[in-house]
Amino acid sequence: MSDSPNPQSGSPDKEPASEAQAAQNALGNTERAEVATQPDPSASKPEQTPGAKPSLGRLFLDNLWAANTFTVTLLSLVLAIVVGAVLMIISDPDVLSTYSYITSRPSDAINSSWTLVSEAYANLFKGSIFDPEAFSGWLDGANGWQAVLAPISETLTYAAPLVFTGLSVALAFRGGLFNIGAQGQATIGVIMAALAGFLLPLPPGLHLLVAVLAGALGGAIWGFIPGILKARAGAHEVINTIMLNYVATYFLTWLIVQNGVQDPTRTDAISKAVDSSAQLPRLLGDNLRVHTGILLAVLATWAVAWLLNRSTLGFELRAVGANPDAARTAGISVTRTYILIMVFAGILAGLGGSNMVLGSTASALTPLVVAQIGFDGILVALLGRVKPWGVLLAALLFGALQAGGNRMQSYSGISLELVTVLQALIVIFIAAPALVKAIFQLRAARAARLQTSLAKGW
């Protein structure tokens, strides 16, 4: 016979535990009260009453100088500009010679360094965003409005293909894949778009649509190959895409000199020109190069953002990127998702490649027609935190550096390679938020967010 517990009798240790807990709570409340009554040494107003909420301006300043994404990105740009200025100084023999007698006449070194750096960065700004001289000339009637919009036109022209390749890399990142093959996918895209542009006799409008779709199809095919190999055979996408980059490059070199593709009036490696009916229309007239490719880039950015954040496929893609095993357990087909990720990434990169031959950058195939937009797309994706709208802003920044770098080289004599160095420095500093935080002594309130994996979307 077992004894049943008495529901009316309490546990023998219940009362002591309650007293201990009450004492601990009382001690904690006392300590918190003492801390609350102590004046805040960082408060700007000593007469601020304890427990009062800080002002909106103070909250803004505190969050502004914290290790958040915006602050780290902005300060990374500042660091890159400072390091770039140092490189300009040490690479100029005339300026560097003034430092040999800096102890006797320091003003010479300071003035010459400031003149060189300020002039270079001023030309970078004038060539990419706004030229005050062109604006005053337009007001005086010395030049037309096209000269005022020329810097913005060049920036948008260079940025359009980078948006597509950046989105290609970012989309694969969000799915847990590292798409190094945007360069090869863009190369196949430019080949297909150009072939459709000068081999198919189609009416205007339809011809452009077919050429754009052909570029997207070429990129999709070149993205499907590493996708199916990853999904079915477990082959690493980095190795596959790197190898496919070489295949696409050498295929382009071989194709250009074939009969029916090479320009019959030329002896060098260049194809026939794309028909005007397949060219992307220019937005600001024939004198400015910006074309409707930038509008397609904005539309693609919105589509990728919607896909990732609003669609079922986007949820599956992000789930697979975060944890493939958990996604498989939840019933998501990881194999199917990997294939779709690479196909969509290839479509975006193919559209970026088609911009290079259907837009105003070039009108025929050459061995260097794609330039480095696929590899630059990796930098754009990293700078944009692998988020669609961040990628768009990063592409605009890289486009501005490229457009302004051309003027900086022409007017200031600064090597165009320095612009590439600036791009690399920006990415390096952004990829190392702890370094930026340590240099500028940023608050660590939100620093943990910057250490999140790229695949999960900073």
SVG drawing of the C-alpha trace seen along z (x, -y; Angstrom):
<svg xmlns="http://www.w3.org/2000/svg" viewBox="-5 -83 71 85">
<polyline fill="none" stroke="black" stroke-width="0.4" points="0.0,0.0 1.5,-3.2 1.2,-6.6 -0.5,-9.2 0.8,-12.8 -1.3,-15.2 -2.3,-18.0 -2.8,-20.4 0.7,-20.0 3.5,-22.0 6.9,-20.7 9.3,-20.9 11.9,-22.9 9.4,-25.2 9.5,-28.0 13.2,-28.3 13.7,-28.4 11.1,-31.1 12.8,-33.2 16.2,-32.7 14.7,-33.7 13.0,-36.7 16.3,-37.8 18.1,-37.4 15.5,-39.4 15.6,-42.1 19.4,-42.3 19.2,-42.5 16.5,-45.2 18.7,-47.2 21.8,-46.9 19.8,-48.0 18.3,-50.9 21.8,-52.0 23.0,-51.8 20.0,-53.8 20.6,-56.5 24.2,-57.0 24.8,-59.7 25.7,-58.7 29.2,-60.0 28.5,-59.9 25.3,-62.0 25.5,-65.3 23.2,-67.0 24.0,-66.4 20.7,-67.6 18.9,-64.7 16.6,-62.9 17.4,-59.2 15.3,-56.8 14.4,-59.3 14.5,-58.2 17.4,-59.5 16.6,-62.0 16.1,-61.0 19.2,-62.8 21.3,-61.0 19.9,-57.6 20.7,-58.5 24.3,-59.4 24.8,-56.3 23.5,-54.0 25.4,-55.9 28.8,-55.3 28.0,-51.6 29.4,-48.7 26.3,-48.5 26.3,-47.8 25.9,-51.4 28.7,-52.8 31.1,-50.0 30.4,-50.4 30.8,-54.2 34.0,-54.0 35.4,-51.4 35.0,-53.8 36.8,-56.5 39.7,-54.1 40.0,-53.1 40.1,-56.7 42.8,-57.5 44.9,-54.5 44.4,-55.4 45.6,-58.9 48.8,-57.5 49.3,-55.3 49.0,-58.3 51.6,-60.2 54.2,-57.5 53.7,-56.7 54.3,-60.3 58.0,-61.0 57.6,-64.8 55.5,-64.8 57.6,-62.1 60.8,-64.2 59.4,-67.0 59.5,-64.6 63.3,-64.5 63.5,-67.9 60.2,-67.9 62.0,-68.9 63.2,-72.2 60.1,-73.0 57.2,-70.9 54.8,-73.1 56.1,-71.9 55.3,-68.3 51.9,-69.1 50.8,-71.4 52.0,-69.1 50.3,-66.1 47.1,-68.0 47.1,-69.3 47.7,-65.8 45.1,-64.0 42.4,-66.7 42.7,-67.1 42.5,-63.3 39.5,-62.8 37.8,-65.9 38.2,-64.4 36.8,-61.1 33.7,-63.0 33.4,-65.1 33.7,-62.0 31.1,-60.0 28.5,-62.2 28.6,-65.9 30.8,-68.4 30.3,-72.0 32.1,-73.4 29.8,-71.6 26.8,-72.9 28.0,-76.5 28.7,-76.1 25.2,-74.9 23.8,-77.9 26.1,-80.2 25.1,-78.4 28.7,-77.1 27.6,-73.5 24.3,-71.5 22.6,-69.6 24.1,-66.4 27.5,-67.4 25.8,-67.9 24.3,-64.4 27.4,-62.7 29.0,-61.7 25.7,-60.0 25.3,-58.4 28.7,-56.8 28.2,-55.6 24.9,-53.9 26.4,-52.4 29.1,-50.7 26.8,-49.8 24.1,-48.0 25.9,-44.7 27.4,-44.7 23.9,-44.7 23.1,-41.4 26.4,-39.6 26.2,-40.9 22.7,-39.5 23.8,-36.2 26.5,-35.8 24.3,-37.1 21.4,-34.7 23.7,-31.7 25.2,-32.9 21.7,-33.0 21.2,-29.4 24.5,-28.3 26.5,-28.1 29.5,-30.2 29.0,-31.0 32.4,-31.8 31.1,-31.1 29.3,-34.4 32.2,-35.3 31.6,-32.2 27.9,-32.5 28.1,-36.1 30.4,-35.0 28.0,-32.4 25.2,-35.0 27.1,-37.5 27.8,-34.9 24.1,-33.9 22.9,-37.5 25.3,-38.5 24.6,-35.6 20.9,-36.3 21.6,-39.9 23.4,-39.6 22.3,-36.2 18.5,-36.3 16.6,-38.7 13.8,-39.8 11.8,-43.1 12.6,-45.7 11.2,-45.0 11.0,-41.3 14.6,-41.1 15.7,-42.8 13.4,-40.6 14.8,-37.4 18.4,-38.6 17.9,-39.4 16.2,-36.0 19.0,-34.3 21.5,-35.8 19.5,-34.7 19.2,-31.2 23.0,-30.9 23.6,-31.9 21.0,-29.4 22.6,-26.6 26.0,-27.4 24.6,-27.7 22.6,-24.4 25.8,-22.3 27.5,-23.0 24.0,-22.9 23.2,-19.4 26.8,-18.3 26.4,-19.7 23.0,-18.2 23.5,-14.7 27.2,-14.0 28.1,-16.3 30.8,-18.0 31.9,-21.3 30.4,-24.3 33.5,-26.4 35.8,-24.0 33.1,-23.4 32.4,-27.1 36.1,-28.0 36.7,-25.4 33.6,-26.4 34.9,-30.0 38.0,-28.9 35.8,-26.8 33.6,-29.8 36.5,-32.1 38.3,-29.8 35.1,-29.0 34.5,-32.7 38.0,-33.1 37.5,-30.2 34.0,-31.2 34.9,-34.8 37.3,-33.7 34.8,-31.2 33.2,-31.8 29.9,-33.4 30.7,-35.0 33.9,-36.9 33.5,-40.3 34.5,-39.6 36.0,-43.1 38.4,-42.6 41.5,-40.4 41.5,-40.6 39.4,-38.7 36.1,-40.6 32.6,-39.4 29.9,-41.0 28.1,-43.9 24.8,-43.4 21.9,-44.8 20.5,-48.1 17.1,-46.4 18.6,-44.3 20.3,-47.1 18.9,-48.3 17.5,-51.8 19.4,-54.7 17.6,-56.7 19.1,-60.2 19.8,-60.4 22.6,-59.2 25.2,-61.4 24.9,-59.7 25.6,-56.0 23.2,-55.1 20.6,-52.6 17.5,-50.7 19.7,-48.0 19.8,-50.0 16.0,-49.8 16.2,-46.1 18.7,-45.9 16.4,-47.7 13.6,-45.4 15.8,-42.4 16.7,-43.7 13.1,-44.0 12.4,-40.5 15.2,-38.9 14.1,-40.7 10.6,-39.4 11.8,-35.9 13.8,-35.8 11.4,-37.4 7.9,-36.8 7.9,-33.5 7.8,-29.9 10.8,-29.1 12.7,-31.9 11.9,-30.5 13.1,-27.1 16.2,-28.6 17.1,-30.4 16.3,-27.3 18.7,-25.2 21.3,-27.9 21.0,-28.1 21.0,-24.3 20.6,-21.8 20.1,-18.8 17.3,-20.6 15.7,-21.6 15.8,-18.1 14.2,-16.8 11.4,-19.4 10.6,-18.0 12.4,-20.5 14.1,-18.9 17.7,-20.1 18.7,-18.6 16.0,-20.5 16.8,-23.7 20.5,-23.6 19.7,-23.2 17.2,-26.1 19.6,-28.3 22.3,-27.9 19.9,-28.2 18.5,-31.5 22.1,-32.7 23.1,-31.8 20.1,-33.7 21.1,-36.8 24.7,-36.6 23.7,-35.9 21.6,-39.1 24.6,-41.0 26.7,-39.6 24.0,-40.5 24.2,-44.1 27.8,-44.2 27.0,-43.6 23.3,-44.8 23.9,-48.0 26.3,-50.8 29.5,-49.3 30.2,-47.2 28.3,-46.1 30.4,-43.1 32.1,-40.1 35.8,-40.5 37.9,-38.3 37.6,-41.0 34.0,-42.0 32.8,-40.7 35.7,-42.5 35.7,-41.4 32.0,-41.9 31.7,-38.3 34.6,-38.7 33.6,-42.2 30.1,-40.9 31.6,-38.9 32.9,-42.1 29.6,-43.8 27.7,-41.0 30.1,-41.1 29.9,-44.9 26.1,-44.7 25.9,-42.2 24.4,-39.7 21.1,-41.6 19.4,-42.6 19.0,-46.3 22.5,-46.4 23.9,-44.9 22.3,-47.6 23.9,-50.3 27.2,-48.6 27.0,-48.3 26.4,-52.0 29.4,-52.7 31.6,-50.5 30.2,-52.0 31.0,-55.5 34.6,-54.4 35.0,-53.1 33.5,-56.1 35.4,-58.6 38.6,-56.6 38.7,-57.2 38.6,-61.0 41.0,-60.7 43.5,-59.0 43.1,-61.5 43.1,-64.7 45.3,-63.8 47.6,-61.2 46.6,-58.7 46.8,-55.1 43.4,-53.4 44.7,-50.4 44.5,-52.6 40.7,-52.5 40.9,-48.7 43.0,-49.0 40.3,-51.3 37.7,-48.7 39.7,-45.9 40.4,-48.0 36.7,-48.8 35.9,-45.1 38.8,-44.2 37.7,-46.6 34.0,-45.7 35.0,-42.0 36.9,-42.7 34.4,-44.7 36.4,-43.9 39.3,-45.9 37.2,-48.9 35.6,-48.7 39.1,-48.6 40.4,-51.5 37.5,-53.9 36.7,-52.5 33.1,-51.8 30.6,-50.7 30.1,-46.9 26.3,-47.0 25.5,-45.5 28.9,-44.1 27.7,-40.5 25.4,-41.1 28.3,-41.7 29.8,-38.3 26.8,-36.5 27.5,-34.2 27.2,-35.7 25.0,-32.8 22.5,-34.0 22.5,-37.5 24.2,-40.2"/>
</svg>
